[in-house]
Amino acid sequence: MDLTAMVEGKLNQYAERIAEGGSRVDEHALGELVFYMALRRALSGSATPQDLGMLDAVNDTLQELGLIDSGTTFYRD
């Protein structure tokens, strides 16, 4: 699956959850939306410094866990 298409699907999914859910669901969905919006901006080349910082933290964590190789960025080919 194309990463951009997956991100778009997740954004739609969590936006719908906010529209339908209560406050607890809203908070969870908001966390997901913040991440996927940052990832979408990074994929489109319009990431903010905050977006890049968050994605770098996720990337560093994945590297530390050995899930991706050092020097690899999880959202780039």
Buried (B, 14 or more C-beta within 10 A) or exposed (E): EEBEEEBBEBBEEBBEBBEEBEEEEBEBBEEBBBBBBBBBBBBEEEBEEEBBEBBEEBBEEBBEEEEBEEEEEBBEE
